[in-house]
Amino acid sequence: MVTIKRKRKGSGKSGITMKDDLRALLYLSPWVLGFLVFQFYPLIASLGYSFTNLNLMGTTRFIGFKNYITMFTRDPDFYQSLKVTAVYVLFSVPFKLIFALFVAVLLNMKIRGVNFFRTIYYIPSILGGSVAVSILWRILFAKDGIVNRAIAYLHIPAVDWLGSPNIAIYTLGLIIVWQFGSPMVLFLAGLKQIPSSFYEAALVDGASRPRMFFFITLPMLTPILFFNLIMQMISAFQEFTSAFVVTNGGPMKSTYLYGMKLYSEGFSHFNMGYASALSWVLFIIIFILTIVIFKTSNNWVYYEDGGNM
């Protein structure tokens, strides 16, 4: 009888565990279904389409690596968009992270109304990627815009912020720098986790504020810096809205980001097969850069437990 009871008890536990698993799967099913239908399937389908001449206005047939060969040998716009995007990423991402860290350090100080300022500084990250803000940016930096009117009071000649091929990409990059709220919040959370005893010991040893920042604060924040760097790099490589709305790729394609190249091929020329190939090249570029950052992180990312990625 004892043996039978134990079996029944074990059977009951298995039944409860199975019910819990089924309940968990039921709750997860909307996300799993959405992932499979809207992310995984399009990802695999685009890989297949990249080897075809898929055109929304005609028939589709398999053409092998022709799209990739054309991309690397006969399409100057491909290299132009890569060059512009590289400049955009190298300018906007570091400045965004530096500015976010600077503001986070300021907001970590014990000042009156600091919660209000934290909210205000986060707002641009909510609005920054919208079409409305891109239009506002175009108005601000127009030849007769507010920015040129402001610097005119300082007797500085007007600058063609969006009309000069040498300046336009940097003006465009300021939009993403302005969206520093998300990395700022992460930096701020990291600053809160640094033990105050570190700074107290440094003060006893006579360390200055700059030395404490570079030898305590910055090393302790490197895991968050590592995460922010990867996420912001991926986001910058995929940027489209600001270039399309503010400059439409001009002047002289100096702001012709890779995202615009993708859009142009897929939805202006309806060459979805070629656009799919472009998207996979972008994926490979981002993947390689991410791997490089991960591999080099052992040399500059500090973890309290001494572990490595």
C-alpha positions in Angstrom: 0.0 0.0 0.0 2.8 2.3 0.8 4.4 1.7 -2.6 1.1 2.4 -4.4 0.6 5.7 -2.5 4.0 6.8 -3.5 3.4 6.1 -7.1 0.2 8.0 -7.0 1.9 10.9 -5.3 4.6 10.9 -7.9 1.9 10.6 -10.7 0.2 13.6 -9.2 3.3 15.7 -9.3 3.9 14.8 -12.9 0.4 15.8 -13.7 0.8 19.2 -12.0 4.1 19.8 -13.7 2.6 18.9 -17.1 -0.3 21.3 -16.4 2.2 24.1 -15.5 4.2 23.4 -18.7 1.1 23.5 -20.8 0.0 26.7 -19.1 3.4 28.3 -19.7 3.3 27.3 -23.4 -0.2 28.7 -23.7 1.0 32.1 -22.4 4.1 32.0 -24.6 2.2 30.9 -27.7 1.3 34.4 -28.9 4.9 35.5 -28.8 6.2 32.3 -30.4 3.5 32.5 -33.2 4.4 36.1 -33.8 8.1 35.4 -33.9 7.7 32.5 -36.3 5.3 34.3 -38.7 6.6 37.9 -38.6 10.3 37.4 -37.9 11.7 33.9 -38.5 9.7 33.1 -41.7 10.5 36.5 -43.4 14.2 36.0 -42.4 14.4 32.6 -44.1 12.2 33.8 -47.0 14.4 36.8 -47.7 17.4 34.5 -47.9 15.7 32.5 -50.6 14.5 35.6 -52.4 18.0 36.9 -52.5 18.9 34.2 -55.0 16.0 35.1 -57.3 15.0 38.0 -59.5 11.8 38.6 -57.5 10.0 41.6 -58.9 6.7 42.7 -57.6 5.7 43.7 -61.2 6.8 40.5 -62.9 7.6 36.8 -62.6 10.2 35.2 -60.3 13.0 32.8 -61.2 16.1 31.5 -59.6 19.3 33.3 -60.7 21.9 32.1 -58.2 24.4 34.6 -57.0 23.7 37.1 -59.7 22.3 39.7 -57.3 25.4 39.5 -55.1 27.7 39.7 -58.2 25.8 42.7 -59.5 26.0 44.3 -56.0 29.8 44.1 -55.7 30.7 44.7 -59.4 28.2 46.9 -61.1 26.4 49.0 -58.4 28.2 52.1 -57.4 25.3 53.2 -55.2 26.0 50.1 -53.0 29.5 51.3 -52.2 28.3 54.9 -51.7 25.6 53.8 -49.3 28.1 51.7 -47.4 30.6 54.6 -47.2 27.9 57.1 -46.0 26.5 54.6 -43.4 30.0 53.9 -42.1 30.6 57.7 -41.6 27.2 58.0 -40.0 27.8 55.2 -37.5 31.3 56.3 -36.6 30.1 59.8 -35.9 26.7 59.3 -34.3 27.3 56.2 -32.1 30.4 57.4 -30.1 29.0 60.9 -29.7 25.7 59.5 -28.5 27.3 57.3 -25.9 29.6 60.1 -24.7 26.8 62.5 -24.4 24.6 59.9 -22.7 27.3 59.2 -20.1 27.9 62.9 -19.5 24.2 63.5 -18.8 24.0 60.4 -16.7 26.8 61.6 -14.5 25.1 64.9 -14.1 21.8 63.3 -13.2 23.5 61.0 -10.7 24.3 64.0 -8.6 22.2 64.9 -5.6 20.4 67.9 -6.9 16.9 69.3 -6.4 14.3 68.1 -8.9 16.6 65.5 -10.4 13.7 63.1 -11.2 12.1 65.9 -13.3 15.3 66.4 -15.3 15.6 62.6 -15.9 12.2 62.5 -17.4 12.8 65.6 -19.6 16.1 64.2 -20.9 14.5 60.8 -21.7 11.7 62.3 -23.9 13.8 62.7 -27.1 14.4 58.9 -27.2 10.6 58.4 -27.3 10.0 60.9 -30.0 13.4 61.0 -31.8 12.7 58.4 -34.5 9.4 59.8 -35.6 8.6 61.5 -38.9 7.4 64.6 -37.1 10.8 65.1 -35.4 12.6 64.5 -38.7 10.5 67.3 -40.3 11.3 69.5 -37.3 15.0 68.8 -37.8 14.7 69.8 -41.4 13.1 73.1 -40.4 15.6 73.8 -37.7 18.6 73.3 -39.9 17.2 74.9 -43.1 19.2 77.7 -44.7 16.8 80.2 -43.1 16.1 78.0 -40.2 16.2 78.7 -36.5 19.8 77.5 -36.0 21.1 79.9 -38.7 19.0 82.7 -37.3 20.4 82.0 -33.8 24.1 82.0 -34.9 23.4 85.2 -36.9 23.1 87.1 -33.6 26.7 86.0 -32.9 27.8 87.4 -36.3 28.6 83.9 -37.6 27.8 83.4 -41.3 24.9 81.0 -42.1 25.8 77.4 -42.7 24.1 75.2 -45.3 23.6 72.4 -42.8 21.6 70.2 -45.1 22.7 71.4 -48.5 26.4 70.9 -48.2 27.7 67.4 -49.1 30.5 67.7 -46.5 28.2 68.7 -43.6 24.8 67.1 -44.2 25.7 63.6 -42.9 26.9 65.1 -39.6 23.8 67.2 -39.3 21.8 64.1 -39.8 23.8 62.2 -37.2 22.9 64.8 -34.6 19.3 63.4 -34.6 20.6 60.0 -33.3 22.9 61.8 -30.8 19.8 63.7 -29.6 18.1 60.4 -28.9 20.5 59.6 -26.0 17.8 58.8 -23.4 17.9 55.0 -23.6 21.7 54.6 -23.1 21.6 57.4 -20.5 19.1 55.4 -18.4 21.3 52.3 -18.5 24.4 54.4 -17.6 22.5 55.9 -14.8 21.5 52.5 -13.5 25.1 51.4 -13.6 26.3 54.5 -11.7 23.8 53.7 -9.0 25.4 50.2 -8.6 29.0 51.4 -8.0 29.8 51.1 -4.3 30.4 54.5 -2.6 33.2 52.9 -0.6 35.3 53.0 -3.8 35.1 56.7 -4.0 35.6 57.2 -0.3 38.8 55.1 -0.4 40.0 57.2 -3.4 39.3 60.4 -1.6 41.4 59.2 1.4 44.2 58.5 -1.1 43.9 62.0 -2.5 42.5 61.1 -5.9 41.0 63.9 -7.9 37.6 63.8 -9.5 38.9 63.2 -13.1 41.1 60.3 -11.8 38.1 58.8 -9.9 36.1 59.0 -13.1 38.7 57.3 -15.3 39.9 54.7 -12.8 36.7 53.9 -10.9 33.5 55.0 -12.7 34.5 54.2 -16.3 35.9 50.7 -15.6 32.8 49.8 -13.6 30.6 51.0 -16.4 32.3 49.0 -19.2 29.7 46.2 -19.2 27.0 48.7 -19.8 29.1 50.6 -22.3 29.7 47.2 -24.1 25.9 46.6 -24.3 25.1 50.1 -25.4 27.8 50.1 -28.0 26.4 46.9 -29.7 22.8 48.0 -29.5 23.4 51.5 -30.8 25.7 50.3 -33.6 23.0 47.9 -34.8 20.3 50.6 -34.6 22.5 53.1 -36.5 23.3 50.7 -39.3 19.5 50.3 -39.9 18.7 54.0 -39.8 16.3 55.1 -42.6 13.6 57.6 -41.4 15.8 60.6 -40.8 17.7 60.3 -44.1 14.5 59.8 -46.1 12.5 62.6 -44.5 15.2 65.2 -43.9 17.4 65.0 -47.0 16.0 62.2 -49.1 19.6 61.0 -49.6 20.9 64.3 -50.9 22.8 66.4 -51.6 24.7 64.4 -54.2 23.8 61.2 -52.2 26.0 62.4 -49.3 23.3 61.1 -46.9 22.3 58.1 -48.9 22.2 55.6 -46.0 22.1 51.8 -46.6 18.5 51.8 -45.4 17.6 54.2 -48.2 19.4 51.9 -50.7 17.3 49.0 -49.5 14.1 51.0 -49.6 14.9 52.3 -53.1 15.5 48.9 -54.6 12.6 47.2 -52.9 9.8 49.7 -53.0 10.8 52.2 -55.7 12.2 49.8 -58.3 10.3 46.8 -56.9 13.5 44.6 -57.1 12.7 42.6 -54.0 15.2 39.9 -54.8 18.0 42.4 -55.0 16.8 44.2 -51.9 16.8 40.9 -50.0 20.4 40.3 -51.1 21.2 43.8 -49.8 19.6 43.1 -46.5 21.6 39.9 -46.0 24.9 41.7 -46.8 23.9 44.2 -44.1 23.1 41.4 -41.7 26.6 39.8 -42.3 28.3 43.2 -41.8 26.5 43.8 -38.5 27.2 40.2 -37.4 30.9 40.4 -38.1 31.2 43.8 -36.3 29.3 42.4 -33.3 31.6 39.3 -33.2 34.7 41.7 -33.4 33.3 43.7 -30.5 32.6 40.6 -28.4 36.1 39.2 -29.1 37.8 42.5 -28.1 35.7 42.9 -25.0 38.0 40.7 -23.0 40.6 43.5 -23.3 38.5 46.4 -22.1 35.3 45.2 -20.3 35.7 44.8 -16.6 33.5 42.4 -14.5 33.5 42.4 -10.7 33.7 38.6 -10.6 36.7 38.7 -12.9 34.8 36.7 -15.6 35.0 37.2 -19.3 32.5 37.0 -22.1 
